[in-house]
Amino acid sequence: MGRGRDASWLLGFFLAATGTPSVAASIPDRAPASVEELLQWYPSRNANTAALDTEKLAAAVGVDLTPRSRMKPEARISNDARREREKVDWLLSDYLSREIEKEGGAIERPPQAVRDFLAAQAASLATLRHRLTHGETPLWERHLEEFDERTLPNLLGHMRLQKLLLASCLDRLADGDRATAFETLEASWSLCSALTGEPSIIEQFIAIASARLQFGVMRRVDDLPVPWSNRLLETDLRTRMLRALRAEGCIQAMAPPPTPPASWPVWRMWLDRAIRPVISASLRVAGRAWLEAVDRVAASRPSCETDFTTLKEQFDRAPLTSRVLGLSFFVGISECFARVARAEVDLELTEKILDLRAARRQSGAWPATLRGLSDSRACPHGRWVYEVTPGGEASLRLDPVLVWPKVPFGSGLPTRWSSSAPAGDASRAR
């Protein structure tokens, strides 16, 4: 299939995926004033048909997507399917990490065991891709009115399926099957979209981790169609995380304490009744302090230049009024912003690589420069250094080189790209 047809095929999916306004777009840039307003912003829902279908199709390739709160027999995966997928789990994940951590070069084929697994699952993967790229986005159940007992999607299953889809995308690219590769990348994006608008910190962690894997794969594609650049420009990782942080704080500050189960013995009921007012008051105070801290940090516009280690230490020394039973209530705020800051750098470099490649396709050579190419939104005091060698090879790197805190970001995407980097290049700036 030619490039023109690949581009028009993906453009159709892009327009279909972005044709419906997002409900999240109408959410104000502030914390909810009450639990009722929070529930108005994020109304309850059950899993839609697309989500239920995706669960069944994922089970066919050995991935469990069914939430733990809803284990229907028909959505469970067979032991055989699980075992076959588990045999290649490590190889598949390692292959994906190695490919997206390269600065450039040709895409290598996966290990033979992974290729055999993907070939055996080709029909099931095709059906799954078609379901994710046609029709509505899968949306799982959401019931914030259950507060601390609220259900979550099967996030481990989401990450497993993302890695499977993106490894399959690279495998198809290595074989020159660009149409299937682009459809697989689109399927990965659709699956991630199920989480991006959700008001839960852990769901945003998984959405960011998935997005970073997608950025790494996009960098490996020479002729990714233009709609992907537009899509990246509309990606707002910071606002998504900020909404989740505010929702979590609202729940802690304003939600009523959970009702103890009727099965508790009498002595435990009496103990709960005695300490409940103290814990509830502490949670309300801590929740309000959390919301104030989130707004304070957000106003400072943390970026790649922020000292997140010091920020975490400041939260660890928070006053007693912001603690619950002596434990710091702010343990996750600095990590949330650190993850966003790193992902914003990854996103920005990916945008610039796609822009450079688009310019090269138009003129037949790497451009001398592009408007705003050296500017960095993610690192306001840094700059992107772009060079073209006399031999016609291009490179782009962030100056200064970043040193990140010890936060589990996932795969370490490089902050440097080269059109001529050999496929096995292991020298990369982080």
N, C-alpha and C positions, 0 to 999 in steps of 0.2 A: 504493500500500500504506500502511495507517495506521500510526501510531506504535506502537500496541500490538503489532501483528504484527511490525514491525521488531524490537522489543525481545525478544519471545519467540523469534524466529528466531535472534538473536544469542546469547541465553542458552543455547540448545541447543548452539551451537558452543563457547561458553565452557565449559560443563560437560563436553563431550566432550574439549576440549583439556586440561582440568585434572584429569580423572578418574584419570590414571595418575601415581603418585608419580615424581618425578624421581630418577634415580640419583645426581645431584650432591648431593641433599639429605643423603646419608649421609656425605659427605666431611668429615673433621674440620677444625677451624679451626687448621691448622698446616701446616708444610711436610712433604712426604713424607720418611720416615726413610731410604728407599732407592729405587733405581730400581725394584726389584721392587714396592714399595708403590705407587709412582707408576703403574705399569702395572696394578696391581690396581684402583686408583681409576678409571683411564681405560683400560679394556681395548680391545684392537685390534678393529676391525670393518671390513667392507667397506661401500660405499655401499648403502643399502637401496633397495627398489623405488621408494619414493616419491621419493627423490633422483634416480634414473635417469629416472623419468617426468617429473619437473620439468625436468631438463636438456633433454629432447626437446621439451617444451611451450614452454620458454623460447626454444629455438632457432627455433621457429615465429614468434616475435615479434622475432627478430633479436638475441637476447641469448645469449651463450655462457656457460653455467654449468659446463661440463665441466672438471675439474681438468687442469692441464697434464701431470700424470703419467699421465693416462688419456684419450687422445684417440681414442675410438672413432668410426669413420666415421659411424655413424648418429646420433651426438650433435652432429656439427658443423653449424653453421648455413650456409645457402646464402649466396652472395655477394649475391644480390638482397635477401634478408631483412636482412642486415647493412647494406647500403647504405640501405635504406628507414629503418631505425632511426637510422643515423648522420645522416641528413638533418635529423632533428628533435631530436637529442641535446641540443644547446645550448639550443634554445628550450624544450624540456621541463624541463631542469634549472633554467633561469632562471625559468620560470613557477612551479615548485614552491618555489624559494627565496623568490621575491617574496611568495607567498601565506602561507607559514608565518612569515615575518618581520614580518607585519602584527600590530598590536595588537588588531585586531578588524575589524568591518565585513563586508559581503557578500563571498562568494566570487566572484571573477571567472572567466569562462570562459578556457580556454587560448587561445593564438594559433591561428588557423585551421589552419595546417599541422599543429599537434599534434592538433587535433580530427579532422582528416582521417585522420591516422595511426591514432589510437585507434579511429575508426569502421571503418577498413579491417581492423583487427586485433581487432574486437569478438568474433568467434567464437573465435579462438585465446585471447584473454584470458579469455573465459568458461570455457573448458576448463581453463586454467591455474588460475583461481580455484577451480574446483570440486575440482581435485586437491589444492590446498594446504589447503583447508578441510574436506576429508573424509578420514577414515582417519588413518594414521600421519604424524607429522612427518617431513619429509625429513632424513636424516642422511647426511653424506658420510663417506668412508673416514677412518679414524684409525689410525695405526700409530706410536705414540710410541717403539716399540722401534727404529725406524730413526733416532731421535735427530735430528741436524742434517739428515738426508736425508729426514725425514718429509714426507709429502704434506699439502697444504692444499687446501681448496675453492678454486674460482675466485672470489676475493673481489672483483675488479673487476666480474665478472659479477653478483655478489650486489648490489653497489651500483647498478648499472645497472637491474637488475630492480626493486629497491626504489623507485627514483625513478619508473620507469614505472608501477608499481602505485599509488603514492601520488598521482602526477599524474592517473592515471585515476580514483582515488577522488574527488579534488577536482572533476574534470570531471563526474562523475556527480552530485555534490552540487549543483553549479551548475545542473544540469538538473533537479534535484528527484528523481532516481532514488536514493532513500536505501537501498533494499534492496541494490542492486548496489554502492553506495558502501560500506556496512557489510561486505559480503562481501569486497570488495577490501581493506579495512583488515584484516580477519581473515586474508586470504591473506598480506598483508605481515607480520603478526605471526608467522604460522606459518613463513615463510621465515627471519625473524630468529631464531626459536627454534632453528633448526638450528645456530646459532653460539653461543648464550648460555652453553651448558654446556661449551664447549671450552677446554682448558688452553693456549691460545696467545694471546699478547699481541695480535698483529695481528688475530686473529679477534675478540677483544674490542673492539679499535678499531672494526672494521666493525660489530659488534653495537651499540655505543654510537652510532655515526654513524647507523645505521638507526633506532634507538630515538628519537633526537632528531628525525629527520624525522617519525616517527609522532606524537611529542608535538605537533609543530607542526600536523599535520593534525587531531589530536583537538581542539585548541583552536578550530578553525574550524567545528566541528560543534555546532549549538545543542542537539540532543537525543540525544547519544550515550547508548546504553543503560547502565544501572547496572553491569552486569558489567565494563565497561571500567574503572571506578573501582576495583573490587576487584582487578583484574589489575594496575593500576599500584601499588597498595599492596603487592603481593607482589613487585615488581620490585626486586632487590637488585644494583645495578650494582657496588657496592664489593666485595662478596664474590666476584663473578665475576672481576673484575680481579685481586683478591688471589690467587685460586687460580691464575690464569694466570701471575702473576709468580713464585709459588712453584714452579710446575711448570717454568718456564724455568730458574730457578736450580738446581733439582734436576738437570735434564738437564746443565747446564754443570758442576756440582760433582761429579756421580757417574757420568756416562755415559762409557763407554770411547771413546777417540778413533776416528774413522772409519777403516776400512781403505782404503788407497790402491788405486786401480784397477790391475788387472793390465797395462793398456796403458801405464802410465808407463814412461819409459826408465829404464835402470839407474841413471844418475847421480841422477835425481830420487828413486828409491827409497832410495838411500844417504843423500841429503840429508834425506828424511823420517825415516829411521831415526835420524839424528843429532839432529835438533831436536825430534822427537816427545816425548821425555820432558820437555823444558823447557816446551813449549806445554801438554802435558797437566797438568803440575804447576801452571802458572800458571792454567789454566782451573779446576782444582779449588779453588785458593785463592780466586780471584775469584768462583766460584760460591757458595762458603760465605759470602764477604763480602756478596754480593748478597742471599742469604737473610736474613742478619742485618740488612742495611739495610732490606729490605722490611718485616720485622717491626718494626723501630724506627720507621719512618715510619707504618706502620699503627697502632701503639700510640698515636701522637700524634693520631690521628683528623683527618687533614688535611681541610679544608673550603674553602668559598669564601673564607674569611678567611685562608687560608694564603698566605704569600709564596712562591709556587712559583719565582720567579726566584732568590731567595736559596737556596732548597733545591737548585736545579739547580747553582748556583755552588759549594755545599758539596760536591756529588758530583763536580764537575769538579776540585776540589782534593783528591780522595781520595788516600790514600797509595799508594805504588808497589805494595804488596802486593795491592791490589785492582785492579790494571791488568793487561792482557794485551798484551805487546809494546809497552808504553808508552801504551796507549790506555785511557781511562776505561771501566770496565765498567758504570757506573751511568748512562749517558747517557739511558736511557729511563724510569727510575723516577719522577722528578718529573713528566714529561709524562703518564705513566699516571694518576697521582693527580690531576693538574690536569684531565684530560679527565673523570674520574669526578666531580670536584667540580662542574664546570660542568654536566654532565648531571644531577646530583642537583638542582640548582636548577631546571633545565628541567622535570624530572619533578615536583618539588614544586608549581610553579606550575600545571602541567597538572592535577594532582590537585585543587587548590583550585578551579580554574575549573570542572571537572566537578562538584564538590560544590555550588558556587554555582548552577550551571544546574539541577541536580537539585532543589535546594530551591525554585528559582523555578518549576519545572514543577509542584511539589506545591501551592504557595500562590498562584501567579499573579503574584507580585511578587518582586523581589530581597529576600532576607532582610536584617534589620538587622545581623546578624552570624551566625557559626557557631562552634561550639565548636572552639577551637584554630586558628581562621582566621589569627590574627596570628602564631602561633608558626612558627618555621622550624627544621627539623632540619638542612637543608642549610647554613644560615648561623646558627649558634647565638646570635650576638650581634646578628643582624639581626631585622627584623620585617616582616611583610606589612601594608601599609596599605590598608584597604578603605574605600571611600566609595560612598554612594548619593546621587545628586543629587536635588533636589526634583522634577526632571522624570522620575525613575524610571530613570536610567541608572546602571550600576555600574562600578567600576574597582578594580583591585588592582595594587599595585606593591611592589617590594622596597625597603626603606630600611635601610642606605644603598645608593646606586647602586653596582654592582660595576664594578671595573676589572680586566680579565683580562690575564694575560700573553700574549705573542704566540705562541700555540700554535694550530696549524691545527685548530680545533674543527669546521669545516664551516659549515653555515648558522648565522647568528647569531640564535637565538630571543630575542625580547624578554623582559625581566624585568618587564614591565608588560602588563596586559591591560585593555581597556575594551570594554564592551558597545556603546558608541556611536562608537568610532573609525571614521572614514570609511575606505572600502576602500583609498584611495590614500595613507593616512597613512604618512609616512616618518619621523616624529619618534618614536623609540623608545629607551628606555633599554636598555642592554646589561647 
